Amino acid sequence: MIESEGAPVLVMQFAHNRRLKMWAISMGHAIDSLQRDQLGSAAVISLMDQRELSLTVVGIDYANADKAKSNRRFELLQCSPGDPVELRREPKNPHDPHAVAVFSERGIQIGHLTAERAPWIGSKIAAGEEALAVFQALAGGVATIRVRFGGGAPTLPPVPPPPPPTASFDDFHADPDGPEWGA
Protein backbone atom coordinates (compact mmCIF):
# COMPACT_ATOMS: atom_id res chain seq x y z
CA MET A 1 0.00 0.00 0.00
CA ILE A 2 1.05 3.58 -0.51
CA GLU A 3 -0.20 6.60 1.41
CA SER A 4 -1.90 9.72 0.12
CA GLU A 5 -2.42 12.52 2.63
CA GLY A 6 -2.24 10.00 5.45
CA ALA A 7 -4.93 7.67 4.02
CA PRO A 8 -3.93 4.28 2.63
CA VAL A 9 -4.21 3.98 -1.13
CA LEU A 10 -4.64 0.68 -2.91
CA VAL A 11 -3.46 0.43 -6.49
CA MET A 12 -5.45 -1.85 -8.83
CA GLN A 13 -4.31 -2.95 -12.22
CA PHE A 14 -6.46 -4.20 -15.06
CA ALA A 15 -6.29 -4.71 -18.79
CA HIS A 16 -8.20 -2.31 -21.02
CA ASN A 17 -7.88 -2.42 -24.79
CA ARG A 18 -4.78 -4.59 -24.39
CA ARG A 19 -3.03 -1.91 -22.29
CA LEU A 20 -2.33 -2.17 -18.60
CA LYS A 21 -4.10 0.54 -16.63
CA MET A 22 -3.84 1.25 -12.94
CA TRP A 23 -6.17 3.04 -10.61
CA ALA A 24 -5.37 4.35 -7.18
CA ILE A 25 -8.23 3.71 -4.78
CA SER A 26 -8.62 5.53 -1.51
CA MET A 27 -11.57 4.96 0.78
CA GLY A 28 -13.54 3.35 -2.05
CA HIS A 29 -13.17 6.22 -4.54
CA ALA A 30 -10.96 6.33 -7.63
CA ILE A 31 -8.34 9.05 -7.25
CA ASP A 32 -6.54 9.06 -10.54
CA SER A 33 -5.49 6.96 -13.47
CA LEU A 34 -1.81 6.23 -13.11
CA GLN A 35 0.90 5.16 -15.50
CA ARG A 36 3.23 2.30 -14.64
CA ASP A 37 6.28 4.59 -14.47
CA GLN A 38 4.55 6.77 -11.83
CA LEU A 39 4.59 3.88 -9.36
CA GLY A 40 7.34 1.80 -7.89
CA SER A 41 6.82 -1.93 -8.25
CA ALA A 42 6.37 -2.19 -4.47
CA ALA A 43 3.37 0.14 -4.66
CA VAL A 44 1.33 -2.21 -6.81
CA ILE A 45 -0.80 -4.43 -4.58
CA SER A 46 -2.75 -7.18 -6.25
CA LEU A 47 -6.35 -7.23 -5.04
CA MET A 48 -6.69 -10.93 -5.82
CA ASP A 49 -4.25 -13.76 -6.07
CA GLN A 50 -2.92 -13.94 -9.64
CA ARG A 51 -3.62 -17.70 -9.66
CA GLU A 52 -7.37 -17.11 -9.29
CA LEU A 53 -9.94 -16.03 -11.80
CA SER A 54 -13.69 -16.00 -12.32
CA LEU A 55 -15.01 -17.77 -15.40
CA THR A 56 -18.37 -17.67 -17.13
CA VAL A 57 -20.26 -20.93 -17.62
CA VAL A 58 -22.20 -21.12 -20.89
CA GLY A 59 -24.86 -23.53 -22.16
CA ILE A 60 -26.80 -23.55 -18.91
CA ASP A 61 -30.16 -23.82 -20.69
CA TYR A 62 -29.31 -26.96 -22.68
CA ALA A 63 -30.49 -30.41 -21.61
CA ASN A 64 -27.80 -32.84 -20.53
CA ALA A 65 -27.09 -35.95 -22.58
CA ASP A 66 -27.69 -38.29 -19.64
CA LYS A 67 -30.64 -40.69 -19.68
CA ALA A 68 -32.58 -38.57 -17.19
CA LYS A 69 -32.06 -35.43 -19.32
CA SER A 70 -31.05 -33.57 -16.15
CA ASN A 71 -31.75 -29.87 -16.14
CA ARG A 72 -28.65 -27.66 -15.88
CA ARG A 73 -30.49 -24.57 -14.68
CA PHE A 74 -32.26 -26.53 -11.96
CA GLU A 75 -28.90 -27.93 -10.84
CA LEU A 76 -27.44 -24.41 -10.77
CA LEU A 77 -30.31 -23.30 -8.55
CA GLN A 78 -29.26 -26.02 -6.09
CA CYS A 79 -25.68 -24.68 -5.95
CA SER A 80 -24.58 -22.25 -3.26
CA PRO A 81 -21.58 -19.91 -3.52
CA GLY A 82 -18.50 -21.85 -2.49
CA ASP A 83 -19.83 -25.30 -3.49
CA PRO A 84 -17.09 -27.28 -5.25
CA VAL A 85 -17.41 -27.85 -8.99
CA GLU A 86 -15.34 -30.05 -11.26
CA LEU A 87 -13.73 -29.13 -14.57
CA ARG A 88 -13.46 -31.94 -17.14
CA ARG A 89 -11.78 -31.68 -20.52
CA GLU A 90 -13.86 -33.00 -23.44
CA PRO A 91 -11.40 -33.65 -26.30
CA LYS A 92 -14.03 -35.76 -28.12
CA ASN A 93 -16.64 -32.98 -28.06
CA PRO A 94 -17.90 -32.74 -31.70
CA HIS A 95 -18.46 -28.97 -31.45
CA ASP A 96 -15.16 -27.99 -29.83
CA PRO A 97 -12.20 -30.32 -29.17
CA HIS A 98 -10.94 -27.83 -26.54
CA ALA A 99 -14.22 -27.86 -24.59
CA VAL A 100 -14.11 -27.96 -20.79
CA ALA A 101 -17.31 -29.12 -19.07
CA VAL A 102 -18.32 -27.94 -15.60
CA PHE A 103 -19.96 -30.43 -13.20
CA SER A 104 -21.61 -29.75 -9.84
CA GLU A 105 -20.56 -31.57 -6.69
CA ARG A 106 -23.48 -33.95 -7.36
CA GLY A 107 -21.90 -34.97 -10.68
CA ILE A 108 -24.44 -33.21 -12.89
CA GLN A 109 -23.16 -31.10 -15.76
CA ILE A 110 -24.03 -27.42 -15.42
CA GLY A 111 -22.44 -26.17 -18.65
CA HIS A 112 -19.12 -25.46 -20.36
CA LEU A 113 -16.43 -22.82 -20.07
CA THR A 114 -16.53 -20.21 -22.83
CA ALA A 115 -14.76 -21.10 -26.10
CA GLU A 116 -12.30 -18.24 -25.51
CA ARG A 117 -11.13 -19.57 -22.12
CA ALA A 118 -11.51 -23.34 -22.62
CA PRO A 119 -8.27 -23.94 -24.62
CA TRP A 120 -6.14 -22.14 -22.04
CA ILE A 121 -7.82 -23.74 -19.02
CA GLY A 122 -7.85 -27.16 -20.72
CA SER A 123 -4.14 -26.96 -21.50
CA LYS A 124 -3.37 -26.16 -17.85
CA ILE A 125 -5.44 -29.16 -16.72
CA ALA A 126 -3.81 -31.41 -19.37
CA ALA A 127 -0.36 -30.29 -18.17
CA GLY A 128 -1.27 -31.60 -14.73
CA GLU A 129 -1.63 -28.23 -13.04
CA GLU A 130 -3.92 -28.46 -10.02
CA ALA A 131 -7.13 -26.52 -10.59
CA LEU A 132 -9.73 -26.20 -7.84
CA ALA A 133 -13.05 -24.59 -8.70
CA VAL A 134 -16.11 -23.46 -6.77
CA PHE A 135 -19.51 -22.15 -7.79
CA GLN A 136 -19.54 -18.36 -7.49
CA ALA A 137 -22.94 -17.04 -8.61
CA LEU A 138 -25.97 -17.35 -10.84
CA ALA A 139 -27.30 -14.01 -12.01
CA GLY A 140 -30.07 -14.14 -14.57
CA GLY A 141 -28.84 -16.24 -17.47
CA VAL A 142 -25.17 -16.23 -16.45
CA ALA A 143 -23.41 -18.64 -14.13
CA THR A 144 -19.93 -17.91 -12.79
CA ILE A 145 -17.33 -20.15 -11.19
CA ARG A 146 -14.11 -19.26 -9.39
CA VAL A 147 -10.95 -21.23 -10.24
CA ARG A 148 -7.60 -21.34 -8.46
CA PHE A 149 -4.48 -22.91 -9.95
CA GLY A 150 -1.53 -24.28 -8.06
CA GLY A 151 -3.26 -25.52 -4.92
CA GLY A 152 -5.37 -24.01 -2.20
CA ALA A 153 -9.04 -23.21 -2.16
CA PRO A 154 -10.38 -20.38 -4.35
CA THR A 155 -11.59 -17.30 -2.52
CA LEU A 156 -14.87 -15.74 -3.53
CA PRO A 157 -14.78 -12.01 -4.21
CA PRO A 158 -16.94 -9.89 -1.91
CA VAL A 159 -20.56 -9.62 -3.00
CA PRO A 160 -21.72 -6.02 -3.34
CA PRO A 161 -24.74 -5.19 -1.20
CA PRO A 162 -28.03 -5.09 -3.10
CA PRO A 163 -29.36 -1.64 -3.94
CA PRO A 164 -31.90 -0.33 -1.45
CA PRO A 165 -35.49 -0.99 -2.48
CA THR A 166 -37.29 1.94 -3.94
CA ALA A 167 -40.89 2.47 -2.90
CA SER A 168 -42.86 3.29 -5.98
CA PHE A 169 -46.61 3.46 -6.04
CA ASP A 170 -46.64 4.36 -9.72
CA ASP A 171 -46.87 0.68 -10.69
CA PHE A 172 -50.32 0.15 -9.09
CA HIS A 173 -53.38 1.09 -11.08
CA ALA A 174 -56.74 0.20 -9.55
CA ASP A 175 -59.45 -1.20 -11.78
CA PRO A 176 -61.77 1.80 -12.38
CA ASP A 177 -64.93 -0.34 -12.48
CA GLY A 178 -64.08 -2.60 -9.56
CA PRO A 179 -63.79 -6.36 -9.63
CA GLU A 180 -66.08 -8.21 -12.02
CA TRP A 181 -66.59 -11.22 -9.74
CA GLY A 182 -68.76 -9.30 -7.27
CA ALA A 183 -66.36 -9.11 -4.37
C-alpha positions in Angstrom: 0.0 0.0 0.0 1.1 3.6 -0.5 -0.2 6.6 1.4 -1.9 9.7 0.1 -2.4 12.5 2.6 -2.2 10.0 5.4 -4.9 7.7 4.0 -3.9 4.3 2.6 -4.2 4.0 -1.1 -4.6 0.7 -2.9 -3.5 0.4 -6.5 -5.5 -1.8 -8.8 -4.3 -3.0 -12.2 -6.5 -4.2 -15.1 -6.3 -4.7 -18.8 -8.2 -2.3 -21.0 -7.9 -2.4 -24.8 -4.8 -4.6 -24.4 -3.0 -1.9 -22.3 -2.3 -2.2 -18.6 -4.1 0.5 -16.6 -3.8 1.2 -12.9 -6.2 3.0 -10.6 -5.4 4.4 -7.2 -8.2 3.7 -4.8 -8.6 5.5 -1.5 -11.6 5.0 0.8 -13.5 3.4 -2.1 -13.2 6.2 -4.5 -11.0 6.3 -7.6 -8.3 9.1 -7.2 -6.5 9.1 -10.5 -5.5 7.0 -13.5 -1.8 6.2 -13.1 0.9 5.2 -15.5 3.2 2.3 -14.6 6.3 4.6 -14.5 4.6 6.8 -11.8 4.6 3.9 -9.4 7.3 1.8 -7.9 6.8 -1.9 -8.2 6.4 -2.2 -4.5 3.4 0.1 -4.7 1.3 -2.2 -6.8 -0.8 -4.4 -4.6 -2.7 -7.2 -6.2 -6.3 -7.2 -5.0 -6.7 -10.9 -5.8 -4.2 -13.8 -6.1 -2.9 -13.9 -9.6 -3.6 -17.7 -9.7 -7.4 -17.1 -9.3 -9.9 -16.0 -11.8 -13.7 -16.0 -12.3 -15.0 -17.8 -15.4 -18.4 -17.7 -17.1 -20.3 -20.9 -17.6 -22.2 -21.1 -20.9 -24.9 -23.5 -22.2 -26.8 -23.6 -18.9 -30.2 -23.8 -20.7 -29.3 -27.0 -22.7 -30.5 -30.4 -21.6 -27.8 -32.8 -20.5 -27.1 -36.0 -22.6 -27.7 -38.3 -19.6 -30.6 -40.7 -19.7 -32.6 -38.6 -17.2 -32.1 -35.4 -19.3 -31.0 -33.6 -16.2 -31.8 -29.9 -16.1 -28.6 -27.7 -15.9 -30.5 -24.6 -14.7 -32.3 -26.5 -12.0 -28.9 -27.9 -10.8 -27.4 -24.4 -10.8 -30.3 -23.3 -8.5 -29.3 -26.0 -6.1 -25.7 -24.7 -5.9 -24.6 -22.3 -3.3 -21.6 -19.9 -3.5 -18.5 -21.9 -2.5 -19.8 -25.3 -3.5 -17.1 -27.3 -5.3 -17.4 -27.8 -9.0 -15.3 -30.1 -11.3 -13.7 -29.1 -14.6 -13.5 -31.9 -17.1 -11.8 -31.7 -20.5 -13.9 -33.0 -23.4 -11.4 -33.7 -26.3 -14.0 -35.8 -28.1 -16.6 -33.0 -28.1 -17.9 -32.7 -31.7 -18.5 -29.0 -31.5 -15.2 -28.0 -29.8 -12.2 -30.3 -29.2 -10.9 -27.8 -26.5 -14.2 -27.9 -24.6 -14.1 -28.0 -20.8 -17.3 -29.1 -19.1 -18.3 -27.9 -15.6 -20.0 -30.4 -13.2 -21.6 -29.7 -9.8 -20.6 -31.6 -6.7 -23.5 -33.9 -7.4 -21.9 -35.0 -10.7 -24.4 -33.2 -12.9 -23.2 -31.1 -15.8 -24.0 -27.4 -15.4 -22.4 -26.2 -18.7 -19.1 -25.5 -20.4 -16.4 -22.8 -20.1 -16.5 -20.2 -22.8 -14.8 -21.1 -26.1 -12.3 -18.2 -25.5 -11.1 -19.6 -22.1 -11.5 -23.3 -22.6 -8.3 -23.9 -24.6 -6.1 -22.1 -22.0 -7.8 -23.7 -19.0 -7.9 -27.2 -20.7 -4.1 -27.0 -21.5 -3.4 -26.2 -17.9 -5.4 -29.2 -16.7 -3.8 -31.4 -19.4 -0.4 -30.3 -18.2 -1.3 -31.6 -14.7 -1.6 -28.2 -13.0 -3.9 -28.5 -10.0 -7.1 -26.5 -10.6 -9.7 -26.2 -7.8 -13.0 -24.6 -8.7 -16.1 -23.5 -6.8 -19.5 -22.1 -7.8 -19.5 -18.4 -7.5 -22.9 -17.0 -8.6 -26.0 -17.3 -10.8 -27.3 -14.0 -12.0 -30.1 -14.1 -14.6 -28.8 -16.2 -17.5 -25.2 -16.2 -16.5 -23.4 -18.6 -14.1 -19.9 -17.9 -12.8 -17.3 -20.1 -11.2 -14.1 -19.3 -9.4 -11.0 -21.2 -10.2 -7.6 -21.3 -8.5 -4.5 -22.9 -10.0 -1.5 -24.3 -8.1 -3.3 -25.5 -4.9 -5.4 -24.0 -2.2 -9.0 -23.2 -2.2 -10.4 -20.4 -4.3 -11.6 -17.3 -2.5 -14.9 -15.7 -3.5 -14.8 -12.0 -4.2 -16.9 -9.9 -1.9 -20.6 -9.6 -3.0 -21.7 -6.0 -3.3 -24.7 -5.2 -1.2 -28.0 -5.1 -3.1 -29.4 -1.6 -3.9 -31.9 -0.3 -1.4 -35.5 -1.0 -2.5 -37.3 1.9 -3.9 -40.9 2.5 -2.9 -42.9 3.3 -6.0 -46.6 3.5 -6.0 -46.6 4.4 -9.7 -46.9 0.7 -10.7 -50.3 0.1 -9.1 -53.4 1.1 -11.1 -56.7 0.2 -9.6 -59.5 -1.2 -11.8 -61.8 1.8 -12.4 -64.9 -0.3 -12.5 -64.1 -2.6 -9.6 -63.8 -6.4 -9.6 -66.1 -8.2 -12.0 -66.6 -11.2 -9.7 -68.8 -9.3 -7.3 -66.4 -9.1 -4.4 
